[in-house]
Amino acid sequence: MRFILRLTTIFALTMTALAGCRSLEPTDIPDAGSLLPFDPLRVELAWDVFGMRVDMRRQTRTYTTTRMDSSGQMITEQRTEPVPYHYLGVDLGNGLFLDANLNLGMDIIKLFELENKASFTIVKTDDSFFGGSTTFRKNGNRVTIDHGTFGGTTEVDLLENGATFRGGWLSSDQDIRLEQNGSEIVYDPHGIFGSWSIARIYKTDRGARIPGFWNDSEILLLDEDNVRMGNRLSIERKPDEITIHSGLYGGSGTYHLRRSANRIVFYNDDLEGFRMDFSQRELTVYRATGGISTYTTVYSIGE
């Protein structure tokens, strides 16, 4: 059963991420009678130039810095930041996207197959102190991302087997390409470090391989119901849910993904996670972290 938001007319779709929901309520989880099945799992080389994702398991890095305060005392501080999204990744099906930096998220573009639309405009507005907005436009094979007053503009040309984009903070062109035999996906930022800047993901007989600094990550499709990445990540499709067990990022935990006709819920036993409510005109994401981001979208008809 295909779970897809059918768009048959031109309309506005608003997507909002709300802060302050520190945990879900038991009533947020769809009851058994309303659950819909998920599509089979898969492991396919993929890329994402939009970055419109809802974090499921976000990798972080911790930095230690030392500074001198006004009294001359040395102070050591630790700061933890999320690892940036990567353009390259692996499409696991049902909107699940594992990028080359091992960030696991729900890709809204892939979840609703918006990349198949001939054109659309998405305006993202944040509630940060400085406000601001980001505008995403797709017109045929051209995607334009306006990052606001200080962010510049990124232009993306979508190709049959990849993409080329330019602009933003970097002046050089950047390429994403899928090799003709489909065995390798490559990101080349044409950086000053030459080949050291290039990232790759390889297709294997049983899935995909993401090269790492110390060790590679092998993602295996055991069957249409099971995906494994060693003892660090397992995804299992069941009759009425997807179970995700993650040992990434120095911790572990089991999460459940369930959906009904108008809701998707991602949660653990402590009811931490997010809830997505949607209709033909609106999608709202309730999650524990982050501010309020509103996406207003207008689509045109056509594949």
C-alpha positions in Angstrom: 0.0 0.0 0.0 1.5 3.3 -1.1 1.4 5.9 1.7 1.6 9.1 -0.2 0.0 12.5 0.1 -1.9 12.7 -3.2 -1.8 16.3 -4.6 -4.5 16.7 -7.3 -5.0 20.5 -7.1 -2.9 23.6 -6.4 -3.0 24.3 -2.7 -1.0 25.7 0.2 0.7 23.3 2.6 2.0 24.6 5.9 4.5 22.6 8.0 5.3 23.8 11.5 7.8 22.5 14.0 6.8 23.4 17.5 9.0 23.6 20.6 8.0 22.9 24.1 6.6 19.4 23.7 9.0 17.7 26.0 7.3 14.4 25.7 4.4 12.9 23.8 1.1 11.8 25.4 -0.2 8.2 25.2 -3.2 9.5 23.3 -0.8 10.8 20.6 -0.1 7.3 19.4 -2.7 6.1 16.8 -4.8 3.3 18.1 -4.4 -0.2 16.6 -7.6 0.1 14.5 -6.4 3.2 12.6 -2.8 2.0 11.8 -1.7 1.8 8.2 1.1 -0.6 7.0 4.4 0.7 5.8 6.0 0.0 2.4 8.9 -2.5 2.2 12.3 -1.3 3.4 15.1 -0.7 0.9 18.7 0.4 0.7 19.3 2.7 -2.3 21.9 5.3 -3.0 20.3 8.7 -2.8 20.9 12.4 -2.3 19.0 15.3 -0.7 19.7 18.9 -1.8 16.8 20.4 0.3 17.7 19.4 3.8 14.1 19.4 4.9 14.4 16.6 7.5 13.0 15.8 10.9 15.8 14.4 13.1 15.3 10.9 14.4 18.9 10.2 15.5 21.2 13.2 15.0 24.9 12.8 15.5 26.7 15.3 17.7 30.3 16.5 18.3 31.6 17.8 21.6 34.3 20.5 21.6 36.4 21.5 24.6 37.6 25.2 24.7 39.7 27.1 27.3 39.4 30.9 27.8 40.4 33.5 30.3 37.7 35.3 32.1 37.7 39.0 33.2 39.5 38.1 36.5 42.3 36.2 34.8 41.0 32.8 35.7 41.2 30.0 33.0 37.9 28.5 32.3 37.4 25.2 30.4 34.1 24.7 28.7 32.5 22.0 26.6 30.1 22.6 23.8 28.1 20.0 21.9 26.8 20.7 18.4 24.9 18.7 15.9 26.8 17.2 13.0 25.8 19.0 9.8 23.6 17.2 7.3 25.3 15.7 4.3 23.9 15.8 0.8 24.7 12.1 0.1 22.9 9.3 1.9 20.9 6.0 1.7 17.2 5.9 1.1 15.7 3.3 3.5 12.1 3.7 2.3 9.1 5.3 3.9 10.9 8.7 4.1 13.8 7.3 6.2 17.1 8.8 5.1 20.6 8.0 6.6 23.1 10.5 5.3 26.9 10.1 4.9 27.4 11.7 8.3 25.2 8.9 9.8 22.4 11.3 10.7 19.0 9.4 10.5 16.0 11.5 9.7 12.6 11.6 8.2 13.0 13.3 4.8 9.8 15.2 4.1 10.6 15.6 0.4 11.0 11.9 0.0 8.1 11.0 2.4 5.6 12.8 0.2 7.5 12.2 -3.1 7.6 16.0 -3.7 10.7 15.6 -6.0 8.3 14.2 -8.6 6.4 17.4 -8.7 7.1 19.6 -11.8 7.3 22.7 -9.6 6.6 24.0 -6.1 7.6 26.8 -3.8 8.3 26.3 -0.1 8.9 29.3 2.3 10.4 28.4 5.6 10.1 31.0 8.4 11.9 30.7 11.7 10.9 32.2 15.1 14.5 32.9 16.1 15.5 36.3 17.5 16.6 37.6 14.1 13.7 35.9 12.3 14.3 35.4 8.6 13.1 33.0 6.0 14.4 30.5 3.5 12.6 30.0 0.1 12.9 26.8 -1.9 11.7 26.9 -5.5 11.6 24.0 -7.9 10.8 24.7 -11.5 11.4 21.8 -13.8 15.0 20.7 -13.2 16.1 23.9 -11.6 16.0 24.4 -7.8 16.7 27.8 -6.2 17.2 28.1 -2.5 17.2 31.7 -1.2 18.8 31.6 2.3 17.7 35.0 3.3 19.4 38.4 3.7 22.8 37.1 4.8 22.8 33.5 3.4 23.0 34.1 -0.3 21.3 31.9 -2.9 22.0 28.4 -4.0 21.1 27.2 -7.5 20.7 23.5 -8.2 20.4 21.9 -11.6 18.8 18.4 -11.2 20.3 15.9 -13.6 19.1 12.4 -14.5 21.9 10.9 -12.3 22.8 13.7 -9.9 22.8 17.4 -9.4 25.1 20.4 -9.9 24.7 23.4 -7.6 26.5 26.7 -6.9 26.2 29.8 -4.7 25.5 30.3 -1.0 28.6 30.9 1.0 30.9 29.1 -1.4 31.6 30.5 -4.8 32.8 27.2 -6.4 30.5 24.8 -8.1 29.6 21.5 -6.3 28.6 18.3 -7.9 26.6 15.2 -6.9 26.7 12.5 -9.4 25.7 8.8 -9.6 28.1 6.8 -11.7 26.6 5.3 -14.8 26.8 1.8 -13.5 24.9 2.8 -10.4 27.6 1.4 -8.1 28.8 4.7 -6.6 27.4 8.1 -5.6 29.9 11.0 -5.4 29.9 14.5 -3.9 32.6 16.8 -5.1 32.7 20.3 -3.6 35.8 21.2 -5.7 37.4 22.3 -2.5 41.0 23.4 -1.8 41.8 20.0 -0.3 41.2 18.3 -3.7 40.4 14.6 -3.5 40.2 14.8 0.3 37.1 16.9 -0.1 35.3 14.3 -2.1 32.7 12.0 -0.4 31.4 8.7 -1.8 28.9 6.0 -0.9 29.2 2.6 -2.6 26.5 0.2 -3.7 27.1 -3.4 -2.6 25.5 -6.7 -3.4 23.5 -6.5 -0.2 23.1 -2.8 0.4 25.5 0.1 0.6 28.8 1.1 2.2 29.5 4.5 3.7 33.3 5.1 4.0 34.4 6.5 7.4 37.6 8.0 8.8 38.3 5.0 11.0 35.8 2.3 9.8 33.3 2.0 7.0 29.6 1.6 7.7 28.0 -1.3 5.9 24.2 -1.0 5.6 22.6 -4.4 4.7 19.2 -5.1 3.4 18.5 -8.6 4.9 15.0 -8.7 3.4 12.1 -6.2 2.8 11.5 -6.2 6.5 15.0 -5.8 8.0 17.9 -3.4 7.6 21.1 -3.6 9.6 24.2 -1.6 10.2 26.2 -3.9 12.4 25.3 -3.4 16.0 24.8 0.3 15.6 21.5 0.4 13.8 18.7 -2.0 13.1 15.4 -1.3 11.4 12.5 -3.8 11.4 9.2 -3.5 9.5 6.3 -5.1 11.4 2.7 -5.4 10.4 1.7 -2.2 12.1 5.0 -0.3 12.8 8.6 0.1 12.1 11.0 -0.5 15.0 14.3 1.3 15.1 17.1 0.3 17.5 20.1 2.7 17.4 23.4 2.2 19.1 24.9 5.3 17.4 26.2 8.4 19.0 27.4 6.9 22.2 24.0 5.8 23.4 21.3 3.3 22.5 17.6 3.2 22.4 14.6 1.6 20.7 12.0 3.8 18.9 8.7 2.9 17.3 7.3 4.5 14.1 3.6 4.3 13.6 1.2 6.0 11.2 -2.5 6.5 10.5 -4.2 8.3 7.7 -3.4 11.7 9.1 -0.6 11.1 11.7 3.0 9.7 12.0 4.4 9.2 15.5 8.1 8.4 16.3 8.5 7.6 20.0 10.4 5.5 22.6 9.2 4.0 25.9 9.6 7.4 27.6 7.4 9.0 24.9 10.3 11.0 23.6 10.3 11.7 19.8 7.9 13.6 17.5 4.4 13.6 16.1 3.5 14.7 12.6 -0.1 15.6 11.9 -1.1 16.3 8.3 -4.0 16.9 6.0 -4.4 18.0 2.4 -3.4 21.5 3.5 -1.2 21.3 6.5 1.6 19.3 8.2 2.6 20.1 11.8 5.6 18.5 13.5 5.7 18.5 17.3 9.1 17.7 18.7 11.0 18.2 21.9 13.8 20.4 20.6 14.1 23.3 18.3 12.1 26.4 17.7 9.1 27.0 15.5 9.7 26.7 11.8 6.8 27.2 9.4 6.9 25.9 5.8 4.3 27.3 3.4 4.2 25.5 0.2 2.4 25.9 -3.2 2.5 23.1 -5.7 1.8 22.9 -9.3 0.1 20.0 -11.0 2.2 17.5 -12.8 4.8 14.8 -12.4 
